[in-house]
Amino acid sequence: MTVKIEAKDLTKVYPSRNGPICALRDFSLRVEEGEFVCIVGPSGCGKSTFLRILGGLITPSSGRVELFPRDEKAPLQNIVFQEYAIFPWKTVLDNVAFGLEMRGVPRTKRRETARDWIRKVGLAKFADAYPHQLSGGMKQRVSIARAFANDPEILLMDEPLGALDAQTRVILQGELVRLWEASRKTVVYITHSIEESVLLGDRIVLMTAHPGTYKTEFSVPFARPRSFELTGAPEFARLSYAIWQELEVEVKRTMEKQL
């Protein structure tokens, strides 16, 4: 396998009125090309901080990150956040085509590509609609379609389904599995849901309580393609529980620090 992401001894310290706060400490992770890695940890452990470092939105206080592009002309990474990061004044079509527009892709080609991805996420009838006319789940489909349409080598996803209701989340998990299996992008996916990480990921990395660092990881043995039906399998439940046993310790540590 080819290494796509190499993070080594990352530490991030934020200043505050009460002194410096260490959000991330000596965190290291290697991700192979085409791998779907899920990161799970208690609230406030630095998961999102790590993702923002990978995305170039913030710089680490120490440590290093290397991303290895195949094509210097193609976009290296896109970030999908939990919040609906779409433009309210643009239609669904123009939102999905935005990244392509920024790259200078000709109008006809970018609109053709955008329409194709809008169809893939089941929003073909809403191509000319505006965000205020969409449900939360539909808005997140737009965000996901825009990320895939831009054809990045790496997808960084920060709890992209976390704000959705349970039923919509299940539907979009299935769509995300389908889209990823067709493209096999390198994905780093932040989630609080153990079950979601087992359904989606090839590997699940657990982080410690604040300040976050690497604790352990689990390989997901289930064959692809996967569907929601997998969640009813005894093996799925056993793996989810094994992960929870490790995570529970860190969640309790986080809660104790807040007393």
C-alpha positions as CSV (number, residue, x, y, z in Angstrom):
1,M,0.0,0.0,0.0
2,T,1.0,3.6,-0.7
3,V,1.2,6.0,2.2
4,K,-1.2,9.0,1.6
5,I,-1.1,10.8,5.0
6,E,1.7,10.8,7.5
7,A,1.2,12.7,10.8
8,K,4.0,12.5,13.3
9,D,4.0,13.7,16.9
10,L,1.4,16.5,16.4
11,T,0.7,18.8,19.3
12,K,-1.6,21.8,19.2
13,V,-1.7,24.4,22.0
14,Y,-4.2,27.2,22.1
15,P,-3.7,30.4,24.1
16,S,-6.5,31.3,26.6
17,R,-7.1,33.8,29.4
18,N,-6.3,31.0,31.9
19,G,-3.2,29.9,30.2
20,P,-2.3,27.6,27.3
21,I,-4.7,24.7,26.5
22,C,-3.2,21.6,24.9
23,A,-5.9,20.2,22.6
24,L,-3.7,17.6,20.9
25,R,-0.5,16.0,22.2
26,D,2.0,13.9,20.3
27,F,-0.6,12.4,18.0
28,S,0.7,10.2,15.1
29,L,-1.2,8.5,12.4
30,R,-0.4,7.0,9.0
31,V,-3.2,6.5,6.4
32,E,-2.8,4.4,3.3
33,E,-4.1,5.5,-0.1
34,G,-7.7,4.4,-0.6
35,E,-8.2,3.7,3.1
36,F,-11.3,4.7,5.0
37,V,-10.1,5.6,8.5
38,C,-12.5,6.6,11.3
39,I,-11.4,8.4,14.4
40,V,-13.4,8.1,17.5
41,G,-12.8,9.7,20.9
42,P,-14.6,11.5,23.8
43,S,-15.8,15.1,23.3
44,G,-13.0,17.6,23.3
45,C,-10.2,15.2,22.7
46,G,-8.8,17.0,19.7
47,K,-10.4,15.0,16.8
48,S,-11.5,18.1,14.9
49,T,-8.3,19.9,15.7
50,F,-6.4,17.0,14.0
51,L,-8.7,17.2,11.0
52,R,-8.2,20.9,10.6
53,I,-4.5,20.5,10.7
54,L,-4.7,17.9,7.9
55,G,-6.9,20.3,6.0
56,G,-4.4,23.2,6.4
57,L,-6.9,25.3,8.3
58,I,-4.6,25.5,11.4
59,T,-1.0,24.8,12.0
60,P,0.4,22.5,14.7
61,S,2.4,23.8,17.6
62,S,4.9,21.0,16.9
63,G,5.1,17.9,14.9
64,R,4.7,17.5,11.2
65,V,2.1,16.4,8.5
66,E,2.9,15.1,5.1
67,L,0.3,14.5,2.4
68,F,1.4,12.7,-0.7
69,P,-0.4,13.8,-3.9
70,R,-0.5,11.7,-7.1
71,D,-1.4,14.6,-9.3
72,E,-0.1,18.1,-8.5
73,K,-2.8,19.7,-10.6
74,A,-5.7,17.9,-8.9
75,P,-7.2,19.1,-5.5
76,L,-5.5,17.2,-2.7
77,Q,-8.2,17.4,0.0
78,N,-11.7,18.6,0.7
79,I,-13.4,19.0,4.1
80,V,-17.0,18.2,4.9
81,F,-18.2,19.6,8.2
82,Q,-21.1,18.7,10.4
83,E,-22.5,22.2,9.7
84,Y,-24.1,22.7,6.3
85,A,-21.3,24.6,4.7
86,I,-23.2,25.6,1.6
87,F,-23.9,29.0,0.2
88,P,-27.5,30.2,0.9
89,W,-27.6,32.4,-2.2
90,K,-26.5,29.7,-4.6
91,T,-28.7,26.9,-6.1
92,V,-27.9,23.3,-5.4
93,L,-26.3,23.0,-8.8
94,D,-24.1,26.1,-8.3
95,N,-23.1,24.9,-4.8
96,V,-22.0,21.5,-6.0
97,A,-20.2,23.1,-9.0
98,F,-18.4,25.7,-6.8
99,G,-15.1,23.8,-6.2
100,L,-14.9,23.1,-10.0
101,E,-15.5,26.7,-10.7
102,M,-12.7,27.7,-8.4
103,R,-10.4,25.4,-10.2
104,G,-11.3,27.0,-13.6
105,V,-13.2,24.1,-15.0
106,P,-15.3,25.3,-18.0
107,R,-18.9,26.1,-17.2
108,T,-20.4,23.3,-19.4
109,K,-18.1,20.7,-17.9
110,R,-18.5,21.7,-14.3
111,R,-22.3,21.8,-14.6
112,E,-22.4,18.4,-16.2
113,T,-20.2,17.0,-13.4
114,A,-22.3,18.7,-10.8
115,R,-25.6,17.4,-12.2
116,D,-24.1,13.9,-12.2
117,W,-23.2,14.0,-8.5
118,I,-26.5,15.6,-7.7
119,R,-28.2,12.7,-9.3
120,K,-26.0,10.2,-7.4
121,V,-27.1,11.7,-4.1
122,G,-30.8,11.6,-5.1
123,L,-31.4,15.4,-5.5
124,A,-31.9,15.6,-9.3
125,K,-35.3,17.2,-8.8
126,F,-33.8,19.9,-6.6
127,A,-30.9,21.0,-8.8
128,D,-32.4,24.5,-9.1
129,A,-33.6,24.8,-5.5
130,Y,-32.0,27.0,-2.8
131,P,-30.7,25.8,0.6
132,H,-33.7,27.3,2.5
133,Q,-35.9,25.0,0.5
134,L,-34.1,21.9,1.6
135,S,-34.2,19.7,4.7
136,G,-31.1,19.2,6.9
137,G,-30.4,15.8,5.3
138,M,-30.7,17.3,1.8
139,K,-28.3,20.1,2.6
140,Q,-25.8,17.6,3.8
141,R,-26.2,15.6,0.6
142,V,-25.3,18.8,-1.2
143,S,-22.1,19.2,0.9
144,I,-21.2,15.6,0.2
145,A,-21.9,15.9,-3.5
146,R,-19.8,19.0,-3.7
147,A,-16.8,17.3,-2.0
148,F,-17.0,14.3,-4.3
149,A,-17.6,16.4,-7.4
150,N,-14.4,18.3,-6.8
151,D,-12.6,14.9,-7.1
152,P,-10.1,15.4,-4.3
153,E,-7.5,12.7,-3.5
154,I,-8.4,12.9,0.2
155,L,-11.7,13.5,1.9
156,L,-11.7,14.9,5.4
157,M,-15.1,14.5,7.1
158,D,-15.8,16.0,10.5
159,E,-19.0,14.4,11.8
160,P,-20.8,15.1,8.5
161,L,-23.9,13.2,9.7
162,G,-23.8,14.1,13.3
163,A,-26.6,16.8,13.2
164,L,-29.1,14.6,11.4
165,D,-32.0,12.6,12.8
166,A,-31.5,8.9,13.2
167,Q,-33.5,7.8,10.2
168,T,-31.9,10.3,7.8
169,R,-28.5,9.4,9.2
170,V,-29.0,5.7,8.3
171,I,-30.0,6.6,4.8
172,L,-27.0,8.9,4.3
173,Q,-24.6,6.3,5.8
174,G,-25.7,3.9,3.1
175,E,-25.3,6.6,0.4
176,L,-21.8,7.5,1.7
177,V,-20.8,3.8,1.6
178,R,-22.0,3.5,-1.9
179,L,-20.3,6.7,-3.1
180,W,-17.0,5.8,-1.4
181,E,-17.0,2.2,-2.7
182,A,-17.3,3.6,-6.3
183,S,-14.4,6.0,-5.9
184,R,-12.2,4.6,-3.1
185,K,-11.0,8.0,-2.0
186,T,-8.7,8.2,1.0
187,V,-11.0,9.2,3.8
188,V,-10.4,10.4,7.4
189,Y,-13.7,10.4,9.1
190,I,-14.5,11.9,12.5
191,T,-17.5,10.5,14.4
192,H,-18.9,10.0,17.9
193,S,-20.8,6.9,16.8
194,I,-19.1,3.6,17.2
195,E,-21.6,1.8,15.1
196,E,-21.1,4.3,12.3
197,S,-17.4,3.8,12.4
198,V,-17.7,0.0,12.2
199,L,-20.2,0.3,9.3
200,L,-18.0,2.7,7.3
201,G,-14.4,2.2,8.2
202,D,-11.5,0.0,7.3
203,R,-9.8,0.9,10.5
204,I,-11.0,2.7,13.7
205,V,-8.5,4.8,15.6
206,L,-9.3,5.6,19.3
207,M,-8.1,8.8,20.9
208,T,-7.6,9.4,24.6
209,A,-9.4,12.0,26.7
210,H,-8.1,15.6,26.5
211,P,-5.4,16.3,25.6
212,G,-6.0,13.8,22.9
213,T,-3.4,11.4,21.7
214,Y,-3.4,7.9,20.1
215,K,-4.8,5.1,22.3
216,T,-5.4,2.1,20.2
217,E,-7.0,1.0,17.0
218,F,-9.2,-1.8,15.5
219,S,-9.3,-3.3,12.0
220,V,-12.7,-3.8,10.6
221,P,-12.9,-7.4,9.2
222,F,-16.2,-7.1,7.3
223,A,-16.2,-7.6,3.5
224,R,-17.3,-4.9,1.2
225,P,-19.7,-3.8,-0.2
226,R,-21.5,-3.2,3.1
227,S,-25.1,-2.2,3.9
228,F,-27.1,-1.4,7.0
229,E,-28.0,-5.1,7.3
230,L,-24.5,-5.7,8.6
231,T,-25.5,-3.9,11.9
232,G,-27.7,-6.8,12.8
233,A,-24.9,-9.3,12.7
234,P,-23.5,-10.7,16.0
235,E,-20.0,-10.0,14.8
236,F,-20.9,-6.4,14.3
237,A,-22.2,-6.1,17.9
238,R,-19.1,-7.9,19.3
239,L,-16.7,-5.5,17.6
240,S,-18.8,-2.4,18.6
241,Y,-18.8,-3.5,22.2
242,A,-15.0,-4.2,22.2
243,I,-14.5,-0.7,20.9
244,W,-16.8,0.7,23.6
245,Q,-14.9,-1.1,26.3
246,E,-11.8,0.8,25.3
247,L,-13.6,4.1,24.7
248,E,-15.6,4.0,28.0
249,V,-12.4,4.6,30.0
250,E,-11.7,7.8,28.1
251,V,-15.3,9.1,28.3
252,K,-15.3,8.6,32.1
253,R,-11.9,10.4,32.3
254,T,-13.4,13.3,30.4
255,M,-16.5,13.4,32.7
256,E,-14.3,13.4,35.8
257,K,-12.3,16.3,34.6
258,Q,-15.5,18.3,34.2
259,L,-16.6,17.8,37.9
